[in-house]
Amino acid sequence: MTTTTLGVTSSEVGPRLRRPRWASRSAWAVPAVLMLCLGLVGLDRHSVWRDEAATLVAVRRTLPELFSMLTQLETVHALYYTLLHGWFQLGSGETWARVPSVLAMAVAAGLVGVLGTRLVSAPVGLVAGLLFAVHPSVSYYAQEARSTAMVAACALLAAYLLLQALGHRRELAPDRRWWWAYAVAAAVLVGLNVLAVLVPVALGVTLLWWRTPRATLLRAAAASAPAVLVAGVLVLVSRQQPNQIGWIPRPGIGSVRDLVHLTLGPTLPLAAVMGLLVLAGAWPRGTASARRLRALAVPLLAVPSGLLLAASFVQPVFVPRYVLPSVAGVALLAGLGVVRLGEAAARRTGRPAALALVASALVLVVSAAGVGAQRLERTADSRPDDLAGAAELVGAQAQPGDAVLFLPDNRRLVALVYPDSFAQTRDASLSDSPEAAGNLTGRPLPLDATLHNLTESPRVWAIGRPGLSLLPTETDARAELALLERSFDAKERTGTHGVGVTLYVRRDATP
């Protein structure tokens, strides 16, 4: 009898190696295919929100223009924008921009299945992968043209490669190539999101939980060094670009609520069911394989979110999407919980088929509890704002020569993504185009020049937050809005989800 790096005897590992290959393969293939199908359904929401708009504005540029922008802002997204720029050489459009996220999340679902299978059994892997695939939060980010889905896939890939590097199976002796692969995956992970450096930290906690030998811990630390280096460089750069995190609010009760919505589900029935299944999986009793899975899932769930929340009391950095890999921890624990309940039913009834019946029923219950959220997430109302709807309002009523004013200036993204709707208008506050300015929204005119342009305009479309609300620090926008309220009549105050649109007509131009 031998002992693996994880402290598991070969007799414990051996029986799992004799399971049918089709069972192991289905544990990752079925969740991956299901996630791919769910991700593609309703992928075109007929709109983008402002973060997706930033992606589209960036990746549609030439590489020199893109790199020029990345030297001034959005440097933390350089890897994602560069990858998507290459993707856009094969197609275009907002739906096309979301396809890489769908593919990445399908990979993530498959990796959840692989991890559950390797650590416990094929049934646990299959159920965990399915629970991950049907989770509304997973679909939400699978259908978004941002890096979040890729981060989740890379985080789980790093966890898988770490297991391989540990040589936890008898026929897989520790191999230096796995350590190199883990180092690359961890570095790419952090390149996609600097705060994902907490995933290697969580994996380090897992190694300590497993009582990994000191020599192996040192190898893991060395393999994580490139990720730490990438994180250090990006942090230094982002300090020169405060807009990257300056918008994040301080944590509060709402942050905890958002974390629960992300990990357990956005509706009470779904969160309750998932919470109970997680508790069943986290229950301390169980086999050595169950303890191994908990040692991976619990840190993945708790460490990144806990550290980000704690750090946010000094410098706000917590945003739910930054800890999306935590959902994989929930899925693994819930998958273990489902199989435990199924095995208990099989023992009580004396019918092995009870395991499959209970597991199928519980997966269906979770799926049904999330149907409403899944439907909502395929509409424009599921996102913070509906830019296409706002553009359509302007395009339907704009007259030649109308001025348009964005309050504040960064709201110009709507016109950059949907230029046809603004073809008859002129921008009252734009000096240099985004490409010439090397940023996302262009260089604004001096305030006096903008105010002059407004006074010369018979009609002005003002576009901003709902109700055209402004922050105290947005002083130029406040002065521009004050002029409109003083010298113009608001003929129509309207808007769409998350966007305020008001048509102002100059008083001396009113019929």
Buried (B, 14 or more C-beta within 10 A) or exposed (E): EEEBBBBBEEEBBEEBEEBEEEBBBBBBBBBBBBBBEBBBEBBEBEBBBBBBBBBBBBBBBEEEBBBBBBEEBBBBBBBBBBBBBEBBEEEEEBBBBBBBBBBBBBBBBBBBBBBBBBBBBBBBBBBBBBBBBBBBBBBBBBBBBBBBBBBBBBBBBBBBBBBBBBBBBEEBEBEEEBBBBBBBBBBBBBBBBBBBBBBBBBBBBBBEBBEBEEEBEEBBEEBBEBBBEBBEBBEEBBEEBEEBBEEBEEBEEEBEEBBBBBBBBBBEBBBEBBBBBBEBBBBEEBEBBBBBBBBBBBBBBBBBBBBBBEBBEEEBBBBBBBBBBBBBBBBBBBBBBBBBBBBBBBEEEEEEEBBEBBBBBBBEBBBEBBEBBBEBBBBBBBBEBBBBBBBBBBBEBBEEEBBBBBBBBBBBBBBBBBEEBBEBBEBBBBBEEBBEBBBBBBBBBEBEEBBEBBEEBBBBBBBBBEEBEBEEEBEBBBEBBEBBBEBBEEEEEEBBBBBBBBBBBBEEEEE
